[in-house]
């Protein structure tokens, strides 16, 4: 797709658009939650892993987390939060693929939406 945007190129644009501030810990970037009342980072990560393994991956046992790029508030009006996660897993053909997705979570850490295309966030749909 010529008009699609690669998530890895957009992580920094996302940071700029939403004012995400990163703390660096090794190779993983983790946002400073401050006084955020959303799920803890541990709870958000667990919610994403559960969602991937139960509802998305073709071979859940092949899941390997690569990095957690950012955590933060997605929409203050409806108390939703986000986690940007890069992982690899087997596809339908048995080959490993690397994907990076933005997961929208409720305040309990449950995934309620997956954003595959940064255009959806940028254009507000």
N, C-alpha and C positions, 0 to 999 in steps of 0.2 A: 504494500500500500504506500503510494508516494506521499499522500497527505497526512499519514498518521505520524504521531510524535512518539519517540522513544522515551520511556520513563527515565532511563538513566541520564538522558540529556536534560530532563525537565526537573529533576530533584532540586537543583539550585534555583530555577525559576519559581518553583513552588515555594521555596524558602523565601524568596523575595516577595512574592505575592501575599503570603500569609504571615510574614514576619517571624518565621521560625528561627529560634536561636539554638545553636548546637553546642553541646559539650562533647569533647572528643575523649573517648575511652578506647584505646587500642585502635582497631580498624573500624569500630562501630561508632556511629554518631547518634547520640541520644539527646533529645530535647530536654531542657530544663523546665519541668512542669510548674515550678513555683507554687502558687496557691491554687492550682487547677484542682477541681473537685471531681474529675473524671476517674476512670479506672487507673490503677497503678500500672506501671510499665509491665510488670510481671503478669498482671491479670489480662492486660491487652494482648500480650504475646501469647498467653495460653489460649485466649479466645480465638485468635487468628489461627493458631495451630489446630485447634479443635475443628474450626470451620473448614480449613483446607482438607483435613483428613476425613471428615464425615460427609462433606458436600461437594468437593471440587476435584480432588486429585483422582486420577485413574488408578494409580497404584499408591495408596497412602503410606505403605511401608518404605517407599523409595524417597520420601520427603527428606531433604537436607536443608536446613536453614543456612543462609549465607550471611545476611546482615539485616539489621533493623536500622533503617536510615533515619527515621524521625517519628515523633509522637507529638500530638497536640490537639487543640480544639478545632473541630471541623465546622460546627455551627453552634454558636452560643445560644441562639433562640430555642433550639430543640435539644440541647444537651448532648450533642454528638461529638465524637472524638475520632482521631485517625491514627493509623500506624502504617508506615511505608515499609514494606518488607520485600527482600530479595531472597529467593530460594530456588532450589533445583529439585526436579522430580521426573519420573518417567512419564512419557506421553503415551498415547494409544498404541504407538508402534514399538514401544519398549526402549526408545532412546531417551536419554536425559536432556531436558531443556531447562534453561534458566529463565525465570520470570520475576518481574518486579511489579507489585500491585499496591494500590492504596486501599486499605481496608477501613471502612467507616464503622465505628462501634458505638453502642449505647453506653450509658454510665456504668453498667455492670460488666462491660468488656465483651459483650456478645456482638458478633459481626452482623450488621444490618444491611450493608451494601458493599460491593466491591467495584472500584473504579479501575477499569482497564486502560482508559484513554485520558490523558491529562487535558485534552480539549474539553472533556465533560466538566472538569473543575474550573478551567479557565473561562469557559463560556457560560457556566452556571446552569448546566442541564444534566 
